[in-house]
Amino acid sequence: MPQAWADPGYNRVLWIQSPNCDLRPPTAVVDTVVLHATVISTLQGVVERFQSPEHKVSSHYTIGKDGSVVQHVSRFNRAWHAGKSKDVEGRTHVNDFSIGIELVNLNDGKDPYPLPQTTVLRNLIMALRKSLPLRYVTSHEYVAVPPGRKTDPLAYPWKTLENLGLHLVP
């Protein structure tokens, strides 16, 4: 992690490897994006949490409110973001076949998702589609088991992700 923290800036990516990841199963086909809200108010705070081996949590990317992006885990590896989970097709262990994207947001239903953040999220998903056979964009709330265990990303404006050619499963 940089000594003096500065968000990388709109649509710019900073790589800060999280130790909280492992290998995907060899037959895994990454076809799903799972959206999360951080419940941490800053990008720096999320990076610090994902750097901690004690917390055993990570995501592939986090997008700040200004559209800054930090990548924590290679898309070829499994990030630890969805926990016990099941998708719309009934597949379990969603971390095996998904990309986790965190959005800096308090997840209280009032904290907004600003335009720079939603625009960069859309850009990132479109970029990932160029190299991954993505089919779904879903919420942590939808895939978490048991139902009701998670609520994020609460009040996300899903219309910002329409017309991507992917199934939205909020």
C-alpha positions as CSV (number, residue, x, y, z in Angstrom):
1,M,0.0,0.0,0.0
2,P,1.3,3.5,-0.8
3,Q,2.9,5.3,2.1
4,A,0.9,8.5,1.4
5,W,-2.5,7.5,0.3
6,A,-4.1,9.2,-2.7
7,D,-7.1,7.9,-4.7
8,P,-5.9,7.0,-8.2
9,G,-8.4,9.3,-9.9
10,Y,-11.4,8.9,-12.3
11,N,-11.3,5.7,-14.3
12,R,-7.7,5.0,-13.2
13,V,-6.7,1.7,-11.7
14,L,-4.2,1.1,-8.9
15,W,-3.1,-2.5,-8.1
16,I,-2.8,-3.3,-4.4
17,Q,-2.7,-7.1,-4.0
18,S,-4.9,-8.6,-1.2
19,P,-3.5,-11.7,0.5
20,N,-7.1,-12.9,0.8
21,C,-7.6,-15.0,-2.3
22,D,-6.8,-18.4,-3.7
23,L,-7.0,-20.4,-7.0
24,R,-10.3,-20.9,-8.8
25,P,-11.3,-24.5,-9.5
26,P,-9.6,-25.5,-12.8
27,T,-13.0,-25.9,-14.6
28,A,-14.5,-22.6,-13.4
29,V,-15.9,-20.4,-16.1
30,V,-16.1,-16.8,-14.9
31,D,-19.6,-15.6,-16.2
32,T,-20.9,-13.5,-13.3
33,V,-20.2,-10.1,-11.7
34,V,-21.4,-9.7,-8.1
35,L,-21.9,-6.1,-6.9
36,H,-21.3,-5.1,-3.3
37,A,-21.4,-2.0,-1.1
38,T,-18.4,-1.6,1.2
39,V,-20.1,-0.2,4.3
40,I,-16.7,1.6,4.7
41,S,-16.7,5.2,3.8
42,T,-13.4,5.5,1.9
43,L,-11.5,3.7,-0.7
44,Q,-8.4,3.7,1.6
45,G,-10.4,2.1,4.4
46,V,-11.5,-0.7,2.0
47,V,-7.9,-1.3,0.9
48,E,-6.7,-1.5,4.5
49,R,-9.5,-4.1,5.3
50,F,-8.6,-6.2,2.3
51,Q,-4.9,-6.1,3.2
52,S,-5.7,-7.7,6.6
53,P,-5.3,-11.5,6.6
54,E,-7.3,-11.6,9.8
55,H,-10.4,-10.4,8.0
56,K,-10.3,-13.0,5.3
57,V,-12.3,-10.9,2.8
58,S,-11.4,-9.4,-0.6
59,S,-12.9,-8.5,-3.9
60,H,-11.4,-8.2,-7.3
61,Y,-12.1,-4.5,-7.6
62,T,-13.3,-1.5,-5.5
63,I,-14.6,1.6,-7.1
64,G,-14.5,4.9,-5.1
65,K,-17.1,7.6,-5.3
66,D,-14.9,9.6,-7.6
67,G,-14.5,6.7,-10.0
68,S,-11.1,5.7,-8.7
69,V,-10.5,1.9,-9.0
70,V,-8.3,-0.4,-6.9
71,Q,-7.8,-3.9,-8.1
72,H,-7.1,-6.3,-5.2
73,V,-7.1,-9.8,-6.8
74,S,-6.3,-11.0,-10.3
75,R,-9.4,-11.9,-12.3
76,F,-7.8,-15.3,-12.8
77,N,-7.9,-16.0,-9.0
78,R,-10.8,-16.4,-6.6
79,A,-11.5,-13.4,-4.4
80,W,-13.4,-14.0,-1.1
81,H,-16.4,-11.7,-1.5
82,A,-19.7,-13.7,-1.7
83,G,-19.3,-16.1,1.2
84,K,-22.0,-18.8,1.4
85,S,-23.9,-18.3,-1.8
86,K,-26.1,-19.5,-4.6
87,D,-26.9,-17.9,-8.0
88,V,-30.0,-17.7,-10.2
89,E,-29.1,-21.0,-11.8
90,G,-28.8,-22.7,-8.4
91,R,-25.0,-22.9,-8.6
92,T,-23.3,-22.7,-5.2
93,H,-19.9,-21.2,-4.2
94,V,-20.4,-18.1,-6.4
95,N,-16.8,-16.9,-5.7
96,D,-15.6,-19.8,-7.9
97,F,-17.1,-18.3,-11.1
98,S,-17.5,-14.6,-10.4
99,I,-15.8,-11.2,-10.3
100,G,-16.5,-9.3,-7.1
101,I,-16.8,-5.5,-7.4
102,E,-17.2,-3.4,-4.3
103,L,-18.7,0.1,-4.5
104,V,-17.7,2.6,-1.7
105,N,-21.0,3.1,-0.1
106,L,-22.4,3.0,3.4
107,N,-25.3,0.7,2.3
108,D,-27.8,2.6,4.3
109,G,-30.2,3.3,1.4
110,K,-29.4,7.0,1.6
111,D,-25.7,7.2,0.6
112,P,-25.7,7.9,-3.1
113,Y,-23.9,6.1,-5.9
114,P,-22.5,9.2,-7.8
115,L,-22.3,9.3,-11.6
116,P,-18.5,8.9,-11.7
117,Q,-18.8,5.7,-9.7
118,T,-21.7,4.2,-11.8
119,T,-20.0,5.2,-15.0
120,V,-16.7,3.6,-14.1
121,L,-18.6,0.5,-13.0
122,R,-20.2,0.3,-16.4
123,N,-16.8,0.8,-18.1
124,L,-15.2,-1.9,-16.0
125,I,-17.9,-4.4,-16.8
126,M,-17.7,-3.6,-20.5
127,A,-13.9,-4.1,-20.3
128,L,-14.2,-7.4,-18.5
129,R,-16.7,-8.6,-21.2
130,K,-13.9,-8.4,-23.8
131,S,-12.0,-11.2,-22.1
132,L,-14.6,-13.1,-20.0
133,P,-17.8,-14.8,-21.1
134,L,-20.0,-12.8,-18.7
135,R,-23.7,-13.5,-18.6
136,Y,-24.9,-12.1,-15.3
137,V,-24.6,-9.0,-13.1
138,T,-26.1,-9.7,-9.7
139,S,-26.1,-8.3,-6.1
140,H,-24.6,-9.7,-3.0
141,E,-28.1,-9.6,-1.5
142,Y,-29.4,-11.9,-4.2
143,V,-26.7,-14.6,-4.0
144,A,-26.2,-14.6,-0.2
145,V,-27.3,-17.7,1.6
146,P,-29.5,-17.8,3.6
147,P,-31.7,-15.1,2.0
148,G,-31.7,-11.9,4.0
149,R,-28.1,-12.4,5.2
150,K,-26.9,-9.5,3.1
151,T,-28.6,-6.3,1.7
152,D,-25.9,-4.8,-0.5
153,P,-25.8,-2.9,-2.7
154,L,-28.8,-1.3,-1.2
155,A,-30.6,1.3,-3.4
156,Y,-28.1,0.8,-6.3
157,P,-29.5,2.4,-9.5
158,W,-29.7,-0.7,-11.6
159,K,-30.9,1.2,-14.7
160,T,-27.3,2.4,-15.1
161,L,-26.4,-1.1,-16.1
162,E,-29.1,-1.7,-18.6
163,N,-28.2,-2.3,-22.3
164,L,-25.0,-4.1,-21.5
165,G,-26.3,-7.3,-23.0
166,L,-26.1,-9.1,-19.6
167,H,-28.9,-10.5,-17.4
168,L,-29.3,-8.2,-14.4
169,V,-30.3,-10.1,-11.3
170,P,-30.5,-7.5,-8.6
